[in-house]
Amino acid sequence: MRKFGYQTSIEFFHNRAGQMETRERKVEFSTEFQTSDRFELVAEDTYEFLPRPFDIARDVTVASAGYDQRYLRAAFQFGQQRRLSGLVYGEAGAFYGGTRQTFGYSSGRVNVSPRLYVEPGLSVNRVRLPFGDFTATLITARTTFTLTPLMFASGLVQYNSSNGTVGANIRVRWEYQPGSELFVVYNEGRDTLARGSTTALQQRALVVKLNRLFRF
């Protein structure tokens, strides 16, 4: 048995002077299979007015102007009952006077064992603009291990090619009694493009948080 869905919407936003800042028109079609897998197709037409330039990537600045942007997105969601689940998607269309092609994988989960799973993610954007070309890649991987029903540890590593940064986050949560928790969180960020160092340290932090529930 399949389930089908269709949706269309139009939105307009203006500033105080009455000038249109954004417009969005979207048409969506989706179908869900008996296996709980899902396919989605989205066509979107937007207008965006930029009152001032902004840096979209290193050495690439988008000029202040109004831009018509159109793209088509196709996505396939694998059901949660699978050993490997997640969303695979691809997009293509007009982008700030140029073009953008995107493909990626998100909301993924790989069940290694009943107590250990990995959530990988990938996004690659190939952008060609009048102001310059660039490719932005975002890679993420979160690993979670459940030590006991009341304690787990997770670690997230993320790399962003657009600014050359690598970030890590490690978190431990322990519910030492009902309603009372202990959190230990460690964060670190590094710049892989910094001169004079392979990975220059940007920030580092260790946070310990204790919650205690008192019953009266």
N, C-alpha and C positions, 0 to 999 in steps of 0.2 A: 504493500500500500504506500502511495506517495501523497505528500501534502504540498500544495502549491500556494504561493503567496505573491501578491502584487501590490506595490505601493508607489504613489507619486506625491510630491510635495513641492511647493514654491514658497520661498521666503525672501523678503526685502528688508533691508536695514538702511536708514538714512541718518545723517548727522543733524545737528541743530540748524544748520543753514539750509536744510532740505536737500543737500547733495547725497546721492546714493553712494554708500560706502561698500555694501556687499549685496549680492543677489545670488540666490541659490535655487536651482531647479534640479530635482533628483527623481529618477525612475528606478525602482528596484524590483527584481524578480527573484524568487527563491523557491527551491523545492527540497523537501526532506524525504529521504528514503526510509524504507522499513528497517534498515540496518542502523538508523539514527545518523547516518552521514547526511551532509547538507551541502547543496550547491547554491551559489548566489551570484547574480549578475546585476551590476549597478552602473547606470549612466548618469553623469552629473555635469551640469553646465553652471558655472559660477562667474560672477563679476566681482572684482575686488579693487578698490581704490586705495593706493598707498599714499598717504599725505607726506611721507618722508622716505628717503632711501634706507635700506637696511642691508646688512651683511648676511648673505645666505650661506657663504662658505668662505674659506680663506682666499683673499684676493678676488672675490666675486661679490659685487654690490648691485642689488636690484634698484633701478631708478624709480623715483616717485612718478607714478602714472596710474591710469586705470587699466586693468588687465582682464580680458575674457579668457577663462580657463575651462577646458572640457576634457573629461577623461572617462575611460571605460575600465571597469574593474570586474574581474572574475575571481571567485574564491571557492575553495572546496574545504569543508570542515569534516575531518574524520571523527567519528563518534568516540565518546569517552570509554566505551567498552573495549576498544582496541588497545593492544599493548603499546602501540605508538599512535598517539592522537595529536591533534593540532590543526591549524588553519594554514593552507597553502594558497597564496594569492598572487595575482599579477595585475598591474595597472599600466596604462599608456594614455598619453594625451597632451594637450597644450598646457604650458606652465610658464607664467611670467614672460610672455613674448617668445618663448622657445618651446622645447618639448621635454617631457620626463617619462622615463620608463622605470617601473618598479616591479620587483618580485621579492617574495619573502616567505617566511614561515614563522608563525606566532602561535601563542597559546598552546604550545606543544608540551607533551609529557611522555616520557619514556619510563615505564615501570620496570626498574632493574630487579627489584624484589618487593615483597609486601611492605618493607620498612624503608626502602631507598628508591627515590625517583629523581629524574633529571628533567628540567624544563628548558630546552634549547630555543633560541630565537635568532632569526636572521632577516635583515632588510637591506636591500641593495637598490640605490636610486642613481640612475644614470641621467644626468641633467645637461641639456644643451641650451644655453641662453645667449642672447646678443651680447651679454656682459662677460661671458666666460663659460667654460664647460667644467664639470666636475662630476665625480662619482663618490657618493657617500654610502659607506657600509657600516651597519650597526650589528654587532654580534653579541649575544647574551647567552649565558648559561647559568641556571640556578639549580643547585643540588640540595636536596632535603633528605635528612636521615632522622627517622623517628627512633629515639633510644628507648623510650617507654611511652605509654599512652599519655603521660603527663610531661614529657620532655622531648624536644626536638632541636636539631641544629640545622641551619641552612646557610649556604654560601652563594653569593651572586658575583659573577665576573662579567664586565661589560667593556667592549671596545668600540669606540666611535672614530671612524677614519676622517670625518669632516674636521675635527679639531685635534685628532691624534691623541685622545685621552684613553686611559685604561683605568677602570674603577673596580674596586672590590668591596663587598659588604658581607660580613659574617655575623650571624645572629644565633644566639642560644636562648631558648625560652624554657623555663621550668615552673610548672605550677606545683609549688611545694606543699600547698594545702588548698582545698576548694576555695576559689575566688581570690587567691593570693599568688602572685607571680614574680619571678625574677627574670630580668632581661639583661643580657650582655651583648652589646653591639660594637663591632669594630668596622670602621670605614677607612678606606685609603684611595687616593686618586693620584695618578701619575701622567705626565705629559711626555709622550714618546717623540715629539718633534722639537723639544727644547734643545738648544745648542749647548754643547759641552757636557752633556749627560745622556746616556742611553734612555733612561726613564726618570726624568726629574720629578721629585715629589712635589705635589701640589697641595695636598691636605691629608691629614691623618687624625683620627679621633677614636677614642674609646669611651663608650657610654655604658654605665651600669644603672639599671632602674629596678627598684623594688616596690611592689604593691602589696599591701597587707589589708585584708578584709577583716574588720571587727564586727562581731555580731553582739547585739545587746538584747 
